[in-house]
Amino acid sequence: MHLKRFRDAQPYEAPNHYGCHGLRLQGFEEGGPKNQWIGFSQFLPGGGAGPDFTPFEKVYVVLEGEMTVIVDGQETVLSQYDSCTIAPNEVRTIENRRNDVCKMLVVIPYPPEAKTEIN
């Protein structure tokens, strides 16, 4: 088992994100997961990301608040405990349109070059 306390999570800067504070809960460390890493994102009101895409899928899980996810012009609002998978190369924009913080888990596979470094 690889244990990491929340107090020990390190911040990270996510590209093309704004009004967001990210913490790496698991990943990119010895003894941690080999296939994916887990981020905890806190989006301030008006915060968000994109539009952009990644060559790999990612999963969003809203823990608190709401997040609007926009894909192909279609808007979907994720509420507490809702989740979605963003497919590889799928262009998405996310926006916190509420006046409270949106807290979200993000599950992302390692990029191929990072995976070889970890294994």
MARLO-773294 format. One record per atom (N, C-alpha, C, CB): x negated, y negated, z; residue in three letters; atom name. Coordinates in Angstrom, 3 decimals, decimal comma. Atoms other than C-alpha are relative to their C-alpha. Glycine has a CB too. Layout:
BEGIN
+----------+----------+----------+-----+------+
|        X |        Y |        Z | res | atom |
+----------+----------+----------+-----+------+
|        X |        Y |        Z | ALA |   CA |
...
+----------+----------+----------+-----+------+
REM end
This chain:
BEGIN
+----------+----------+----------+-----+------+
|        X |        Y |        Z | res | atom |
+----------+----------+----------+-----+------+
|   -0,845 |    1,183 |    0,000 | MET |    N |
|    0,000 |    0,000 |    0,000 | MET |   CA |
|   -0,886 |   -1,241 |    0,000 | MET |    C |
|    0,959 |   -0,001 |    1,222 | MET |   CB |
|    0,697 |    1,289 |    0,033 | HIS |    N |
|   -1,168 |   -3,501 |   -0,796 | HIS |   CA |
|    0,939 |   -1,050 |    0,589 | HIS |    C |
|   -0,442 |   -0,385 |   -1,470 | HIS |   CB |
|   -0,830 |    0,980 |   -0,691 | LEU |    N |
|    0,269 |   -6,027 |    1,659 | LEU |   CA |
|   -0,559 |   -1,403 |   -0,210 | LEU |    C |
|    0,089 |    0,326 |    1,505 | LEU |   CB |
|    0,390 |    1,403 |    0,095 | LYS |    N |
|    0,198 |   -9,748 |    1,069 | LYS |   CA |
|    1,076 |   -0,822 |    0,694 | LYS |    C |
|   -0,188 |   -0,451 |   -1,496 | LYS |   CB |
|   -0,937 |    0,843 |   -0,746 | ARG |    N |
|    1,826 |  -12,174 |    3,481 | ARG |   CA |
|    0,303 |   -1,263 |   -0,807 | ARG |    C |
|   -0,578 |   -0,369 |    1,401 | ARG |   CB |
|   -0,410 |    1,206 |    0,703 | PHE |    N |
|    3,762 |  -15,137 |    2,114 | PHE |   CA |
|   -0,940 |   -1,160 |    0,320 | PHE |    C |
|    1,441 |   -0,367 |    0,365 | PHE |   CB |
|    0,897 |    1,097 |   -0,405 | ARG |    N |
|    1,489 |  -17,487 |    4,076 | ARG |   CA |
|   -1,334 |    0,049 |   -0,750 | ARG |    C |
|   -0,257 |    0,058 |    1,514 | ARG |   CB |
|    1,265 |   -0,163 |    0,717 | ASP |    N |
|   -1,456 |  -16,120 |    2,043 | ASP |   CA |
|    0,142 |   -0,167 |   -1,515 | ASP |    C |
|   -0,582 |    1,359 |    0,302 | ASP |   CB |
|   -0,216 |    0,162 |    1,445 | ALA |    N |
|    0,120 |  -16,630 |   -1,405 | ALA |   CA |
|   -0,672 |   -1,281 |   -0,479 | ALA |    C |
|    1,518 |   -0,026 |   -0,337 | ALA |   CB |
|    0,725 |    1,132 |    0,562 | GLN |    N |
|   -1,935 |  -18,954 |   -3,589 | GLN |   CA |
|    0,820 |   -0,702 |   -1,086 | GLN |    C |
|   -1,341 |    0,463 |   -0,568 | GLN |   CB |
|   -0,720 |    0,723 |    1,060 | PRO |    N |
|   -0,466 |  -21,701 |   -5,780 | PRO |   CA |
|   -0,648 |    0,231 |   -1,361 | PRO |    C |
|    0,043 |   -1,507 |    0,309 | PRO |   CB |
|    0,517 |   -0,069 |    1,363 | TYR |    N |
|   -0,833 |  -21,557 |   -9,540 | TYR |   CA |
|    0,763 |   -0,999 |   -0,857 | TYR |    C |
|    0,123 |    1,443 |   -0,582 | TYR |   CB |
|   -0,606 |    0,933 |    0,954 | GLU |    N |
|   -0,113 |  -23,959 |  -12,385 | GLU |   CA |
|    0,498 |    0,789 |   -1,202 | GLU |    C |
|   -1,016 |   -1,104 |   -0,441 | GLU |   CB |
|   -0,573 |   -0,671 |    1,162 | ALA |    N |
|    2,229 |  -22,546 |  -15,002 | ALA |   CA |
|    0,028 |   -0,976 |   -1,172 | ALA |    C |
|    1,430 |    0,536 |    0,311 | ALA |   CB |
|    0,009 |    0,901 |    1,155 | PRO |    N |
|    1,749 |  -24,009 |  -18,493 | PRO |   CA |
|    1,417 |   -0,425 |   -0,401 | PRO |    C |
|   -0,695 |    0,672 |   -1,186 | PRO |   CB |
|   -1,244 |    0,557 |    0,524 | ASN |    N |
|    4,542 |  -26,241 |  -19,831 | ASN |   CA |
|    1,146 |    0,030 |    1,017 | ASN |    C |
|    0,409 |    0,755 |   -1,241 | ASN |   CB |
|   -0,991 |    0,096 |   -1,077 | HIS |    N |
|    6,353 |  -26,321 |  -16,443 | HIS |   CA |
|   -0,073 |   -1,401 |    0,598 | HIS |    C |
|   -0,242 |    1,095 |    1,101 | HIS |   CB |
|   -0,032 |    1,322 |   -0,630 | TYR |    N |
|    7,423 |  -29,537 |  -14,724 | TYR |   CA |
|    0,940 |    0,053 |    1,196 | TYR |    C |
|    0,452 |   -1,103 |   -1,013 | TYR |   CB |
|   -0,808 |   -0,016 |   -1,208 | GLY |    N |
|    8,858 |  -30,250 |  -11,293 | GLY |   CA |
|    0,052 |    1,382 |    0,617 | GLY |    C |
|    1,399 |   -0,485 |   -0,298 | GLY |   CB |
|    0,043 |   -1,394 |   -0,435 | CYS |    N |
|    7,744 |  -26,775 |  -10,280 | CYS |   CA |
|   -1,233 |    0,244 |    0,853 | CYS |    C |
|    0,012 |    0,952 |   -1,208 | CYS |   CB |
|    1,120 |   -0,450 |   -0,819 | HIS |    N |
|    5,568 |  -25,322 |   -7,546 | HIS |   CA |
|    0,017 |    1,524 |   -0,018 | HIS |    C |
|    0,086 |   -0,565 |    1,474 | HIS |   CB |
|    0,075 |   -1,452 |    0,110 | GLY |    N |
|    4,449 |  -21,746 |   -8,191 | GLY |   CA |
|   -0,963 |    0,604 |    1,002 | GLY |    C |
|   -0,409 |    0,393 |   -1,392 | GLY |   CB |
|    0,867 |   -0,771 |   -0,884 | LEU |    N |
|    2,997 |  -19,233 |   -5,741 | LEU |   CA |
|   -0,123 |    1,409 |   -0,558 | LEU |    C |
|    0,551 |    0,022 |    1,462 | LEU |   CB |
|    0,211 |   -1,373 |    0,451 | ARG |    N |
|    1,457 |  -15,914 |   -6,766 | ARG |   CA |
|    0,175 |    0,920 |    1,200 | ARG |    C |
|   -1,418 |    0,182 |   -0,652 | ARG |   CB |
|   -0,262 |   -0,912 |   -1,109 | LEU |    N |
|    2,965 |  -13,285 |   -4,451 | LEU |   CA |
|   -0,818 |    1,279 |   -0,120 | LEU |    C |
|    1,482 |    0,337 |    0,066 | LEU |   CB |
|    0,768 |   -1,216 |    0,256 | GLN |    N |
|    1,251 |  -10,278 |   -6,027 | GLN |   CA |
|   -0,655 |   -0,117 |   -1,363 | GLN |    C |
|    0,901 |    1,266 |    0,076 | GLN |   CB |
|    0,648 |   -0,083 |    1,295 | GLY |    N |
|   -1,247 |   -9,761 |   -8,804 | GLY |   CA |
|   -1,305 |   -0,747 |   -0,079 | GLY |    C |
|    0,905 |   -0,503 |   -1,038 | GLY |   CB |
|    1,306 |    0,590 |    0,260 | PHE |    N |
|   -4,668 |  -10,694 |  -10,130 | PHE |   CA |
|   -0,921 |    0,101 |    1,220 | PHE |    C |
|    0,159 |   -1,458 |   -0,414 | PHE |   CB |
|    0,834 |   -0,188 |   -1,185 | GLU |    N |
|   -6,339 |   -9,269 |   -7,020 | GLU |   CA |
|   -0,290 |    1,485 |    0,175 | GLU |    C |
|    0,690 |   -0,580 |    1,268 | GLU |   CB |
|    0,386 |   -1,384 |   -0,251 | GLU |    N |
|   -8,125 |   -6,111 |   -5,984 | GLU |   CA |
|    1,029 |    0,689 |    0,890 | GLU |    C |
|   -1,394 |    0,063 |    0,647 | GLU |   CB |
|   -0,974 |   -0,766 |   -0,762 | GLY |    N |
|   -5,724 |   -3,456 |   -4,721 | GLY |   CA |
|    1,439 |   -0,337 |   -0,330 | GLY |    C |
|   -0,227 |   -0,208 |    1,444 | GLY |   CB |
|   -1,351 |    0,425 |    0,359 | GLY |    N |
|   -2,713 |   -5,262 |   -6,196 | GLY |   CA |
|    0,553 |    0,792 |   -1,169 | GLY |    C |
|    0,014 |   -1,474 |   -0,332 | GLY |   CB |
|   -0,636 |   -0,721 |    1,101 | PRO |    N |
|   -0,375 |   -4,155 |   -8,982 | PRO |   CA |
|   -0,883 |    0,016 |   -1,247 | PRO |    C |
|    1,352 |   -0,627 |   -0,328 | PRO |   CB |
|    0,832 |   -0,195 |    1,199 | LYS |    N |
|   -1,985 |   -2,855 |  -12,177 | LYS |   CA |
|    0,697 |   -0,409 |   -1,287 | LYS |    C |
|   -0,417 |    1,444 |   -0,104 | LYS |   CB |
|   -0,741 |    0,236 |    1,240 | ASN |    N |
|    0,790 |   -3,639 |  -14,687 | ASN |   CA |
|    0,638 |   -1,371 |   -0,115 | ASN |    C |
|    1,051 |    1,017 |   -0,137 | ASN |   CB |
|   -0,689 |    1,286 |    0,037 | GLN |    N |
|    2,422 |   -6,921 |  -13,706 | GLN |   CA |
|   -0,364 |   -0,805 |    1,237 | GLN |    C |
|    1,533 |    0,194 |   -0,093 | GLN |   CB |
|    0,179 |    0,854 |   -1,170 | TRP |    N |
|    2,224 |   -9,863 |  -11,369 | TRP |   CA |
|    1,327 |   -0,661 |    0,315 | TRP |    C |
|   -1,114 |   -1,065 |   -0,235 | TRP |   CB |
|   -1,253 |    0,564 |   -0,479 | ILE |    N |
|    4,945 |  -11,538 |   -9,317 | ILE |   CA |
|   -0,243 |   -1,433 |    0,452 | ILE |    C |
|    0,591 |    0,851 |    1,154 | ILE |   CB |
|    0,076 |    1,402 |   -0,393 | GLY |    N |
|    5,391 |  -15,288 |   -9,041 | GLY |   CA |
|    1,271 |   -0,433 |    0,722 | GLY |    C |
|   -0,238 |   -0,886 |   -1,225 | GLY |   CB |
|   -1,125 |    0,619 |   -0,700 | PHE |    N |
|    7,630 |  -17,315 |   -6,763 | PHE |   CA |
|   -0,010 |   -1,457 |   -0,406 | PHE |    C |
|   -0,097 |    0,174 |    1,576 | PHE |   CB |
|   -0,068 |    1,358 |    0,521 | SER |    N |
|    8,697 |  -20,545 |   -8,452 | SER |   CA |
|    1,077 |   -0,787 |    0,719 | SER |    C |
|    0,263 |    0,009 |   -1,506 | SER |   CB |
|   -0,949 |    0,903 |   -0,630 | GLN |    N |
|   10,377 |  -23,462 |   -6,712 | GLN |   CA |
|    0,138 |   -1,221 |   -0,910 | GLN |    C |
|   -0,463 |   -0,408 |    1,453 | GLN |   CB |
|   -0,257 |    1,079 |    0,946 | PHE |    N |
|   11,949 |  -25,905 |   -9,178 | PHE |   CA |
|    0,786 |   -1,106 |    0,695 | PHE |    C |
|    0,768 |    0,523 |   -1,241 | PHE |   CB |
|   -0,700 |    1,166 |   -0,540 | LEU |    N |
|   12,879 |  -29,361 |   -7,932 | LEU |   CA |
|    1,175 |   -0,358 |   -0,902 | LEU |    C |
|   -0,964 |   -1,206 |    0,143 | LEU |   CB |
|   -1,056 |    0,491 |    0,877 | PRO |    N |
|   16,059 |  -31,011 |   -9,229 | PRO |   CA |
|   -0,623 |   -0,670 |   -1,236 | PRO |    C |
|    0,927 |   -0,995 |    0,761 | PRO |   CB |
|    0,547 |    0,532 |    1,243 | GLY |    N |
|   15,370 |  -31,852 |  -12,875 | GLY |   CA |
|   -1,216 |    0,746 |   -0,490 | GLY |    C |
|   -0,345 |   -1,429 |    0,174 | GLY |   CB |
|    1,170 |   -0,781 |    0,405 | GLY |    N |
|   12,486 |  -29,364 |  -13,004 | GLY |   CA |
|    0,377 |    1,067 |   -1,009 | GLY |    C |
|   -0,662 |    0,643 |    1,214 | GLY |   CB |
|   -0,258 |   -1,048 |    0,983 | GLY |    N |
|   12,103 |  -26,715 |  -15,644 | GLY |   CA |
|   -1,262 |    0,403 |   -0,728 | GLY |    C |
|    1,043 |   -0,456 |   -0,996 | GLY |   CB |
|    1,122 |   -0,465 |    0,825 | ALA |    N |
|    9,923 |  -25,243 |  -18,361 | ALA |   CA |
|    0,463 |    0,142 |   -1,441 | ALA |    C |
|   -0,565 |    1,351 |    0,529 | ALA |   CB |
|   -0,262 |   -0,247 |    1,411 | GLY |    N |
|    9,682 |  -24,989 |  -22,124 | GLY |   CA |
|    0,421 |   -1,250 |   -0,740 | GLY |    C |
|    1,056 |    1,049 |   -0,150 | GLY |   CB |
|   -0,164 |   -1,303 |    0,638 | PRO |    N |
|   10,656 |  -24,712 |  -24,732 | PRO |   CA |
|   -1,348 |    0,637 |   -0,333 | PRO |    C |
|    0,837 |   -0,137 |   -1,267 | PRO |   CB |
|    1,168 |   -0,775 |    0,403 | ASP |    N |
|    8,064 |  -22,005 |  -25,235 | ASP |   CA |
|    0,326 |    1,477 |    0,062 | ASP |    C |
|   -1,216 |   -0,324 |    0,889 | ASP |   CB |
|   -0,178 |   -1,447 |    0,009 | PHE |    N |
|    7,571 |  -18,250 |  -25,482 | PHE |   CA |
|   -1,320 |    0,653 |    0,396 | PHE |    C |
|    0,478 |    0,503 |   -1,400 | PHE |   CB |
|    1,209 |   -0,798 |   -0,257 | THR |    N |
|    5,129 |  -15,531 |  -24,506 | THR |   CA |
|    0,088 |    1,265 |   -0,854 | THR |    C |
|   -0,148 |    0,358 |    1,539 | THR |   CB |
|   -0,021 |   -1,220 |    0,815 | PRO |    N |
|    4,109 |  -12,437 |  -26,469 | PRO |   CA |
|    0,432 |    1,243 |    0,782 | PRO |    C |
|   -1,369 |    0,236 |   -0,595 | PRO |   CB |
|   -0,444 |   -1,123 |   -0,838 | PHE |    N |
|    5,384 |  -10,255 |  -23,604 | PHE |   CA |
|    1,283 |   -0,413 |    0,715 | PHE |    C |
|   -1,111 |    0,420 |    1,035 | PHE |   CB |
|   -1,258 |    0,302 |   -0,683 | GLU |    N |
|    8,690 |   -9,974 |  -21,762 | GLU |   CA |
|   -0,267 |   -0,496 |    1,411 | GLU |    C |
|    0,910 |    1,236 |    0,034 | GLU |   CB |
|    0,054 |    0,423 |   -1,400 | LYS |    N |
|    9,371 |  -11,565 |  -18,395 | LYS |   CA |
|    1,396 |    0,105 |    0,579 | LYS |    C |
|   -0,558 |   -1,454 |    0,140 | LYS |   CB |
|   -1,275 |   -0,125 |   -0,703 | VAL |    N |
|   12,108 |  -11,199 |  -15,793 | VAL |   CA |
|    0,097 |   -1,142 |    0,999 | VAL |    C |
|    0,130 |    1,391 |    0,714 | VAL |   CB |
|   -0,300 |    1,042 |   -0,976 | TYR |    N |
|   13,659 |  -14,044 |  -13,797 | TYR |   CA |
|    1,062 |    0,527 |    0,955 | TYR |    C |
|    0,477 |   -1,313 |   -0,700 | TYR |   CB |
|   -0,997 |   -0,326 |   -1,014 | VAL |    N |
|   15,537 |  -13,443 |  -10,539 | VAL |   CA |
|    0,195 |   -1,253 |    0,846 | VAL |    C |
|   -0,441 |    1,238 |    0,884 | VAL |   CB |
|   -0,291 |    1,197 |   -0,795 | VAL |    N |
|   17,231 |  -16,449 |   -8,917 | VAL |   CA |
|    0,316 |    0,440 |    1,430 | VAL |    C |
|    1,195 |   -0,821 |   -0,617 | VAL |   CB |
|   -0,210 |   -0,310 |   -1,413 | LEU |    N |
|   17,010 |  -16,240 |   -5,126 | LEU |   CA |
|    0,885 |   -1,033 |    0,681 | LEU |    C |
|   -1,333 |    0,088 |    0,721 | LEU |   CB |
|   -0,761 |    1,089 |   -0,608 | GLU |    N |
|   18,571 |  -19,591 |   -4,313 | GLU |   CA |
|    0,183 |   -1,092 |   -1,042 | GLU |    C |
|   -0,716 |   -0,555 |    1,276 | GLU |   CB |
|   -0,278 |    1,069 |    0,956 | GLY |    N |
|   20,195 |  -22,382 |   -6,319 | GLY |   CA |
|    0,502 |    0,555 |   -1,321 | GLY |    C |
|   -1,247 |   -0,842 |   -0,231 | GLY |   CB |
|   -0,419 |   -0,400 |    1,347 | GLU |    N |
|   20,938 |  -22,216 |  -10,034 | GLU |   CA |
|   -1,047 |   -0,433 |   -1,014 | GLU |    C |
|    1,380 |   -0,607 |   -0,355 | GLU |   CB |
|    0,906 |    0,332 |    1,091 | MET |    N |
|   18,867 |  -22,212 |  -13,204 | MET |   CA |
|    0,741 |    0,198 |   -1,312 | MET |    C |
|   -1,296 |    0,869 |    0,051 | MET |   CB |
|   -0,574 |   -0,112 |    1,341 | THR |    N |
|   20,123 |  -22,914 |  -16,723 | THR |   CA |
|   -1,079 |    0,504 |   -0,935 | THR |    C |
|    0,576 |   -1,365 |   -0,495 | THR |   CB |
|    0,922 |   -0,607 |    0,957 | VAL |    N |
|   18,419 |  -20,700 |  -19,302 | VAL |   CA |
|    0,583 |   -0,221 |   -1,389 | VAL |    C |
|   -0,224 |    1,537 |    0,295 | VAL |   CB |
|   -0,465 |    0,311 |    1,352 | ILE |    N |
|   18,665 |  -21,781 |  -22,941 | ILE |   CA |
|   -0,819 |    0,819 |   -0,994 | ILE |    C |
|   -0,119 |   -1,534 |   -0,304 | ILE |   CB |
|    0,615 |   -0,831 |    1,028 | VAL |    N |
|   17,926 |  -19,282 |  -25,730 | VAL |   CA |
|    0,859 |   -0,114 |   -1,249 | VAL |    C |
|   -0,141 |    1,498 |    0,468 | VAL |   CB |
|   -0,724 |    0,144 |    1,276 | ASP |    N |
|   18,893 |  -19,865 |  -29,385 | ASP |   CA |
|    1,200 |   -0,925 |    0,116 | ASP |    C |
|    0,460 |    1,359 |   -0,497 | ASP |   CB |
|   -1,070 |    0,977 |   -0,146 | GLY |    N |
|   21,016 |  -22,850 |  -28,358 | GLY |   CA |
|    1,106 |    0,414 |    0,958 | GLY |    C |
|    0,592 |   -0,275 |   -1,324 | GLY |   CB |
|   -1,020 |   -0,476 |   -0,942 | GLN |    N |
|   23,090 |  -20,745 |  -25,944 | GLN |   CA |
|   -0,492 |   -0,183 |    1,433 | GLN |    C |
|    0,349 |    1,491 |   -0,267 | GLN |   CB |
|    0,340 |    0,260 |   -1,396 | GLU |    N |
|   23,096 |  -21,841 |  -22,304 | GLU |   CA |
|    0,672 |    1,019 |    0,910 | GLU |    C |
|    0,411 |   -1,427 |    0,402 | GLU |   CB |
|   -0,504 |   -0,923 |   -1,005 | THR |    N |
|   23,474 |  -19,374 |  -19,451 | THR |   CA |
|   -0,467 |   -0,489 |    1,357 | THR |    C |
|   -0,479 |    1,461 |   -0,270 | THR |   CB |
|    0,365 |    0,429 |   -1,343 | VAL |    N |
|   23,554 |  -20,371 |  -15,791 | VAL |   CA |
|   -0,195 |    1,240 |    0,876 | VAL |    C |
|    1,086 |   -0,948 |    0,603 | VAL |   CB |
|    0,289 |   -1,069 |   -0,951 | LEU |    N |
|   21,876 |  -17,957 |  -13,401 | LEU |   CA |
|    0,209 |   -0,548 |    1,404 | LEU |    C |
|   -1,457 |    0,551 |   -0,182 | LEU |   CB |
|   -0,247 |    0,361 |   -1,392 | SER |    N |
|   23,128 |  -18,160 |   -9,799 | SER |   CA |
|   -0,733 |    0,986 |    0,902 | SER |    C |
|    1,527 |   -0,012 |    0,315 | SER |   CB |
|    0,698 |   -0,825 |   -0,978 | GLN |    N |
|   21,892 |  -16,505 |   -6,621 | GLN |   CA |
|    0,120 |    1,492 |   -0,332 | GLN |    C |
|    0,548 |   -0,271 |    1,399 | GLN |   CB |
|    0,174 |   -1,436 |    0,264 | TYR |    N |
|   20,688 |  -12,914 |   -7,273 | TYR |   CA |
|    0,299 |    0,406 |   -1,432 | TYR |    C |
|    0,875 |    0,788 |    0,917 | TYR |   CB |
|   -0,095 |   -0,315 |    1,423 | ASP |    N |
|   21,411 |  -13,147 |  -11,011 | ASP |   CA |
|   -1,411 |    0,142 |   -0,542 | ASP |    C |
|    0,799 |   -1,098 |   -0,784 | ASP |   CB |
|    1,307 |   -0,182 |    0,626 | SER |    N |
|   18,564 |  -12,043 |  -13,240 | SER |   CA |
|    0,166 |    0,109 |   -1,503 | SER |    C |
|   -0,714 |    1,250 |    0,558 | SER |   CB |
|   -0,003 |   -0,166 |    1,450 | CYS |    N |
|   17,639 |  -11,969 |  -16,895 | CYS |   CA |
|   -1,393 |    0,427 |   -0,450 | CYS |    C |
|    0,437 |   -1,314 |   -0,714 | CYS |   CB |
|    1,257 |   -0,356 |    0,644 | THR |    N |
|   14,961 |  -10,539 |  -19,135 | THR |   CA |
|   -0,144 |   -0,870 |   -1,237 | THR |    C |
|   -0,053 |    1,526 |   -0,364 | THR |   CB |
|    0,334 |    0,768 |    1,196 | ILE |    N |
|   13,342 |  -12,807 |  -21,702 | ILE |   CA |
|   -0,886 |    0,900 |   -0,851 | ILE |    C |
|   -0,718 |   -1,376 |    0,352 | ILE |   CB |
|    0,717 |   -0,931 |    0,883 | ALA |    N |
|   12,174 |  -10,699 |  -24,649 | ALA |   CA |
|   -1,318 |   -0,607 |   -0,495 | ALA |    C |
|    0,886 |    0,384 |   -1,202 | ALA |   CB |
|    1,234 |    0,520 |    0,584 | PRO |    N |
|    8,694 |  -10,980 |  -26,162 | PRO |   CA |
|    0,307 |   -0,944 |   -1,167 | PRO |    C |
|   -0,900 |    1,160 |   -0,473 | PRO |   CB |
|   -0,104 |    1,005 |    1,065 | ASN |    N |
|    8,400 |  -14,038 |  -28,443 | ASN |   CA |
|    1,357 |   -0,707 |   -0,061 | ASN |    C |
|   -0,271 |    0,650 |   -1,323 | ASN |   CB |
|   -1,287 |    0,689 |   -0,045 | GLU |    N |
|   11,898 |  -15,240 |  -27,461 | GLU |   CA |
|   -0,221 |   -1,406 |    0,573 | GLU |    C |
|    1,043 |    0,803 |    0,858 | GLU |   CB |
|    0,172 |    1,380 |   -0,446 | VAL |    N |
|   11,874 |  -19,033 |  -27,201 | VAL |   CA |
|    1,083 |   -0,325 |    1,020 | VAL |    C |
|    0,053 |   -0,991 |   -1,202 | VAL |   CB |
|   -0,943 |    0,344 |   -1,056 | ARG |    N |
|   13,459 |  -20,214 |  -23,977 | ARG |   CA |
|   -0,376 |   -1,325 |    0,629 | ARG |    C |
|    0,048 |    1,098 |    1,063 | ARG |   CB |
|    0,159 |    1,189 |   -0,825 | THR |    N |
|   13,945 |  -23,403 |  -22,013 | THR |   CA |
|    0,763 |    0,287 |    1,281 | THR |    C |
|    0,522 |   -1,316 |   -0,725 | THR |   CB |
|   -0,735 |   -0,125 |   -1,261 | ILE |    N |
|   14,879 |  -23,400 |  -18,330 | ILE |   CA |
|    0,066 |   -1,373 |    0,652 | ILE |    C |
|   -0,674 |    1,044 |    0,957 | ILE |   CB |
|   -0,222 |    1,312 |   -0,618 | GLU |    N |
|   16,314 |  -26,380 |  -16,445 | GLU |   CA |
|    0,775 |    0,157 |    1,300 | GLU |    C |
|    0,756 |   -0,941 |   -0,965 | GLU |   CB |
|   -0,760 |    0,086 |   -1,248 | ASN |    N |
|   17,359 |  -26,962 |  -12,846 | ASN |   CA |
|    0,837 |   -1,279 |   -0,074 | ASN |    C |
|   -0,954 |    0,001 |    1,274 | ASN |   CB |
|   -0,899 |    1,149 |    0,183 | ARG |    N |
|   20,360 |  -29,246 |  -13,366 | ARG |   CA |
|    0,737 |   -0,382 |    1,278 | ARG |    C |
|    1,008 |    0,301 |   -1,089 | ARG |   CB |
|   -0,675 |    0,297 |   -1,265 | ARG |    N |
|   21,443 |  -29,252 |   -9,737 | ARG |   CA |
|   -0,855 |   -0,927 |    0,850 | ARG |    C |
|    0,309 |    1,297 |    0,771 | ARG |   CB |
|    0,712 |    0,920 |   -0,892 | ASN |    N |
|   20,452 |  -31,544 |   -6,885 | ASN |   CA |
|   -0,699 |    0,706 |    1,147 | ASN |    C |
|    0,955 |   -1,017 |    0,553 | ASN |   CB |
|    0,753 |   -0,731 |   -1,011 | ASP |    N |
|   18,871 |  -28,782 |   -4,814 | ASP |   CA |
|   -1,082 |    0,840 |   -0,687 | ASP |    C |
|    0,945 |    0,900 |    0,854 | ASP |   CB |
|    1,125 |   -0,777 |    0,529 | VAL |    N |
|   15,775 |  -26,631 |   -5,249 | VAL |   CA |
|    0,498 |    1,363 |   -0,468 | VAL |    C |
|   -1,116 |    0,165 |    1,072 | VAL |   CB |
|   -0,253 |   -1,357 |    0,491 | CYS |    N |
|   16,028 |  -23,472 |   -7,345 | CYS |   CA |
|   -1,236 |    0,836 |    0,320 | CYS |    C |
|    0,321 |    0,013 |   -1,554 | CYS |   CB |
|    1,092 |   -0,909 |   -0,345 | LYS |    N |
|   13,904 |  -20,617 |   -5,966 | LYS |   CA |
|    0,177 |    1,271 |   -0,819 | LYS |    C |
|   -0,026 |    0,315 |    1,541 | LYS |   CB |
|   -0,112 |   -1,077 |    0,974 | MET |    N |
|   13,109 |  -17,881 |   -8,430 | MET |   CA |
|   -1,224 |    0,910 |    0,049 | MET |    C |
|    0,177 |   -0,572 |   -1,407 | MET |   CB |
|    1,086 |   -0,947 |    0,199 | LEU |    N |
|   11,028 |  -14,715 |   -8,668 | LEU |   CA |
|   -0,210 |    0,177 |   -1,489 | LEU |    C |
|    0,299 |    1,361 |    0,687 | LEU |   CB |
|    0,347 |   -0,225 |    1,393 | VAL |    N |
|    9,216 |  -14,174 |  -11,944 | VAL |   CA |
|   -0,908 |    1,231 |   -0,050 | VAL |    C |
|   -0,699 |   -1,264 |   -0,634 | VAL |   CB |
|    0,789 |   -1,217 |    0,167 | VAL |    N |
|    7,892 |  -10,761 |  -12,986 | VAL |   CA |
|   -0,545 |   -0,010 |   -1,426 | VAL |    C |
|    0,860 |    1,300 |    0,286 | VAL |   CB |
|    0,643 |    0,131 |    1,313 | ILE |    N |
|    5,379 |  -10,865 |  -15,841 | ILE |   CA |
|   -1,111 |    1,039 |   -0,124 | ILE |    C |
|   -0,570 |   -1,440 |   -0,204 | ILE |   CB |
|    1,135 |   -0,910 |    0,187 | PRO |    N |
|    3,072 |   -8,187 |  -17,274 | PRO |   CA |
|   -1,286 |   -0,805 |   -0,185 | PRO |    C |
|    0,237 |    0,934 |   -1,220 | PRO |   CB |
|    1,284 |    0,646 |    0,232 | TYR |    N |
|   -0,595 |   -9,017 |  -17,350 | TYR |   CA |
|   -0,237 |   -0,172 |   -1,495 | TYR |    C |
|   -1,140 |    0,812 |    0,637 | TYR |   CB |
|    0,445 |    0,102 |    1,390 | PRO |    N |
|   -1,897 |  -10,411 |  -20,617 | PRO |   CA |
|   -1,025 |    1,116 |   -0,270 | PRO |    C |
|   -0,619 |   -1,422 |   -0,293 | PRO |   CB |
|    0,900 |   -1,132 |    0,279 | PRO |    N |
|   -3,922 |   -7,667 |  -22,385 | PRO |   CA |
|   -1,434 |   -0,215 |    0,491 | PRO |    C |
|   -0,025 |    0,268 |   -1,483 | PRO |   CB |
|    1,378 |    0,255 |   -0,428 | GLU |    N |
|   -7,280 |   -9,346 |  -21,632 | GLU |   CA |
|   -0,138 |    0,038 |    1,523 | GLU |    C |
|   -0,473 |   -1,355 |   -0,530 | GLU |   CB |
|    0,065 |   -0,018 |   -1,476 | ALA |    N |
|   -6,483 |   -9,742 |  -17,905 | ALA |   CA |
|    0,169 |    1,420 |    0,520 | ALA |    C |
|    1,089 |   -0,923 |    0,614 | ALA |   CB |
|   -0,235 |   -1,370 |   -0,454 | LYS |    N |
|   -5,246 |   -6,161 |  -17,606 | LYS |   CA |
|   -1,289 |    0,814 |   -0,021 | LYS |    C |
|    1,063 |    0,677 |   -0,871 | LYS |   CB |
|    1,255 |   -0,743 |    0,053 | THR |    N |
|   -8,607 |   -4,783 |  -18,709 | THR |   CA |
|   -0,962 |   -0,431 |    1,080 | THR |    C |
|   -0,647 |   -0,164 |   -1,346 | THR |   CB |
|    0,865 |    0,489 |   -1,070 | GLU |    N |
|  -10,380 |   -6,974 |  -16,184 | GLU |   CA |
|    0,416 |    0,553 |    1,358 | GLU |    C |
|    0,016 |   -1,522 |    0,035 | GLU |   CB |
|   -0,505 |   -0,453 |   -1,298 | ILE |    N |
|   -8,157 |   -5,740 |  -13,319 | ILE |   CA |
|   -0,210 |    1,507 |    0,158 | ILE |    C |
|    1,497 |   -0,353 |    0,153 | ILE |   CB |
|    0,121 |   -1,472 |   -0,077 | ASN |    N |
|   -8,269 |   -1,997 |  -14,156 | ASN |   CA |
|   -1,402 |    0,437 |    0,027 | ASN |    C |
|    0,685 |    0,661 |   -1,142 | ASN |   CB |
+----------+----------+----------+-----+------+
REM end
